[in-house]
Amino acid sequence: MPTLFVPEEKWGPRSWAINHPLTVAAQIHHGLVDAGYGYWGFSPSNIPEGGYNAYGVDAIGMNPGGYPSNEDNTLVDHGFAGCPGRDPQPDPPPSAYTNGVVTPHAAFLALRWAPGPALANLAKLKADFGIYDKWGFRDSVNVDDGTVSNSYLSIDQGIIMAAIGNALANDVLRTAFTTKKFRNALQPVIRMETFNAGPRDAADAILNP
């Protein structure tokens, strides 16, 4: 979400420029391959049947308890080498991922990094479920039984509008947000960060096979 306002991939060529496309690639891979949902886009959102939950792609998250991508809390446990009782467990098969929850705003966040896959995913969600109406996308859908949330979350609608605005108006929000004073304060801090996720071309290979 911060990258809607801050050009992190430009200010952090050894960190966020690597991390963002890899994260998008992992979201796509999880939804289409690991879980076999046929759709992707996992982020905290409404539970389609009511309530709220923190969804995500557990295997790439930092929360020790995990953020599942489904209502049945299917998690990945790669363990901790050398720790007794924490041996890695086999990855769950796609059949274990029942009642997956997809939220459109997560696909909109990926628009900058994978515009083709993001638009195709959103079009498929619109075609297959009653998730889009005159007010835009509803917040989430259970892709197993087709239950769609009755709500529109203002923060998620804001993310969608911000992503569209940047895509259609030459990064209008980034331009307005990153004043000279802000840039001078934050850019040096971001530029010194180095992540070890891997080279950027590894993400490009996944997103553009």
N, C-alpha and C positions, 0 to 999 in steps of 0.2 A: 504493500500500500504506500509506503513512503516514496517510492519511485514515481508515483503519480505527480509528486511535487518537486522532487529532487533528482537531478540527473546522475544517479548513483553510478551507473555503468560508465559514465564519462569521467567522473571524479575519482572512481575507484577501479582502475583498469586491472588491478591484481586481486580484486576482491569481488565487488558486486557485479562487475562485468562477466565474471566467471559464474558466480552463484545464481544469478537470475535465470539465465537460459537453462542451466542444469536443473533448477527447481521446476521450471515449466516442463522440461522433458520428463522429469520424474513423475509429475502429475499425470501427464498423458500416458506414460508407460503403465502406471499403476491402474488407471481407469480402464485402459484397453487390453492390457496383458495380465498383470498380476491378479487383479480382481475380476477382469472380464466383464465389466459392467456394460461396455459399449459406449460409455460417456465418461467425462472427466470434469474435474473442478471441485476441489475439496477444501473447505474452509469453515470456520465457525459460522453457523447459520441456524435458522429455524429447523427443528425437527418437523418433517412434513405433517405428522399427525398432531402436532402441538407441542409447545415447549421450545427449548433452545439447547444446543450442544456444540462443543468444540470439535469439529471434524477436521481431518487432515490426512496426510500420507505418513503413517506411523514410521515407516522405515527410514525416512529422511528427517524426522523431527528430533528435537532436543529434549522433549518432555519425557522423563523416565517412565511415567505411567502410560504414555502413548496417546496419540490422537487418532482414533479409528476413522475409517472412511464409511462406516456403515453403522446402523442402529444396533447391530448385534455385537459390536465391539470386537471385531476380529483384529488382532494385533500381531506384530512381528517381534520375535525375541532373538536377536543375534548374540545375546549373552555377553560375558566379559571374560576374555581369555585369562586363565590363571586364577579365577575366583571360584572357590568351591561352591557347588550348587548353582552356578550361573553359566553352565554350558550352553552353547547356542542350540536353539530349537529349529526344526525344519520350518521353512516358510510355509504359510498356509496355502493350500491350493485355491484356485479361483472359486471352486464350489463352496468354500468356507465364507466367502464374502457375500452374505445374504443381507437384503434390505440396505443397499448402498444409497447414500445421500449425496446428491450433486447440487451445487449451488451456482447459478449462472455468474454471480459476481466474480468468482474465482477464475472463470474462463476469460472474463473481461480484463482481469489483471494480467493475463497472459497475452493480451492482444499485441503489445509492443514486441514481444519476443517470438511469438508464433502466430502471426495474423491469420494465415490460412487454416491451420488446425483449430484455432479458437473460433473463427467464424463458422467453420464446418460443424464443430461441436454444438455451438449455440443454435444453428439451424436445425440440427438433428433433435435437440431438446424441444425446440418449438414445434417441430413436425410430429414428434412421437408422444408428447404430453400436453395437457392443457395448462402449460406453465406461462404462456405469453398472452396478454390481453391488452386492452386499451391503455392500461396504466404501466405497461412494460412487463418485465419478467417478475413472476412471483419468486419468493426467496429460495425455495428448494423443492426437490422432488425425490421421492423414494423410487429409484429406477427399477426396482423389482416388481412392485405392485402398482406403480403409477400414481400413488398418492402425492398430491401437490399441496404445498403450504398455502393456507388462505391469506397469508400476510405478505406485506412488503416492508422490509426493514429499511429505515431511512439511511443508516450507514452504508448498507449494501447498495441501495439505489444511488447513493452519492458516489460510491466507487465506480459503478457502471457509467454514470454521467461523466465523471472525471476522465475515465478511460476513453470514452467516445469523444469528449471535447479535445483531449490531447491528440487523438488520432486524426480528427477532422480539421483542427485549427492550429496545426503546427506547434504543439506543446504549449497551448495557451496557459494552462495552470502552472507549468514549470516556469515559464517566463515571468508570470506575475509573482510567484513565490520566491524565486531565487534572486533577491535583490543583491546589490553589490556588497552590502554589509553582511548579509547572510552568507553569501558565497565566501567572503574572506574569513569568516569565522569557522565554517564547516568544511570547506573543500580541503584544506591542508590535513585535517584529521582523517577524512575518508581516504585521501590519496596514500597515506602511509600504511593503510591496512593491507595485509596479504593473507588470502585464504588458500587452503591446500586442497580444495575440492577437485581441482584438475584443470587442464588447459581448456580454453574456450572452444577450441575446435572439437573437443569431445562432445560438448553440448550441440554444436552445429551439426555434427554427424547424426545425432539422434533426431533433432528437429527437422533436418532436411536430408532424409536418406536418399 
